[in-house]
Amino acid sequence: MLDDEQIIVPKYYAQLLEASAKLQFSMPSDLKTGSLLRTLVASKPSGHFLDIGTGTGLSLAWIAEGADESSRIISIDINADFQQVAIDTFSDDLRISIDTADGNEWLTFYDGEQFDLIFADAMPGKFEVLDQTLELIKVGGFYLIDDLLPQPNWPEGHSSRVDALVETLKQRSDFVQTTFNWSTGLMLFTKIK
Ligand SMILES: C[S@@+](CC[C@H](N)C(=O)[O-])C[C@H]1O[C@@H](n2cnc3c(N)ncnc32)[C@H](O)[C@@H]1O
């Protein structure tokens, strides 16, 4: 079996890509990650989802398409300029809240309902405030991270941070996990206790 090279992209995807190019937003998640995200989200009817690192809204578009009508989605990013694209695009979608915030602060002080899935696509929630982020996942919920295989835009020293993160996460006895040498390098976790 081959990877699907004809992935059907979500609504608004093309316009988000176009707006991303205009803003020189160079960190979009790839199609395979998006497709997996949509599939996972669709497994959680009336779900509660957190997208850390809105960017221009590409991962949000996949989550929005996987989520059913009674789901709720929060997306956070520190960069209001990138995020404005997502705000304009999804303004009519009442399931979605887009917050402009520093992820470290947001994750530290959030005291609302736990999440069925967290996609951590920024430093906060992944390399920073990791324990607090994992606390926010329901038992049975998913934690997904990408960009674990070497990427051209990695800053110096990032590779050892990734190795340390992977090792830390593998020690967690409250999650089961699968690694994917696929897409940009993913790890998928399900909370078991
Ligand atoms: C890899 S991009 C997100 C890509 C997006 N999820 C997508 O699918 O296209 C990482 C994002 O994290 C945001 N970011 C960086 N530092 C942050 C922080 N401290 N808190 C929240 N967001 C941050 C950046 O502005 C950037 O938009």
The ligand as an ORCA input file, in Angstrom:
! r2SCAN-3c Opt
* xyz 0 1
  C       4.571     25.565     13.327
  S       3.674     27.068     13.445
  C       1.994     26.534     13.592
  C       1.475     26.004     12.287
  C       0.004     25.709     12.250
  N      -0.426     24.832     13.321
  C      -0.328     25.101     10.899
  O      -0.841     23.989     10.835
  O      -0.035     25.735      9.889
  C       4.030     27.577     15.089
  C       3.235     28.745     15.593
  O       3.548     28.924     16.968
  C       3.427     30.291     17.269
  N       4.129     30.579     18.508
  C       5.457     30.781     18.695
  N       5.698     31.024     19.987
  C       4.514     30.963     20.634
  C       4.120     31.137     21.980
  N       5.006     31.404     22.933
  N       2.817     31.010     22.281
  C       1.906     30.733     21.323
  N       2.223     30.563     20.031
  C       3.515     30.674     19.685
  C       3.995     30.988     16.045
  O       3.502     32.295     15.945
  C       3.536     30.067     14.923
  O       2.371     30.575     14.316
*
